[in-house]
Amino acid sequence: MASEQVLGLDITRVVKAKPGAVYDAFTRPDDMKKWWGPEGMTCPRCEVDARPGGAYATIMEAPDGTQRHVRGTFTDVEPGRKVAYTWAW
């Protein structure tokens, strides 16, 4: 009998910014659109429901028009302090 395997990735990064500003960058669609995605891509769509169990959905668009859809669910949210979420292409 095969067991279900859950994959995870924890990323921690130190950013020279106040925690509230980083929190806003991950939870406010207009802020996320400014930086979401690799260099050279834009984010024409960003929807965020920043609460445990809430979802987000984004589209990253390359200069040639190719789009990459990313979505996920917020698993842990502490306003102004912490954001944890799943990621799916």
Secondary structure, DSSP 8 states (H G I E B T S, - for coil): ---------------SS-HHHHHHHHH-HHHHHHH-SSTT-EEEEEEE--STT-EEEEEEE-TTS-EEEEEEEEEEEETTTEEEE--B-
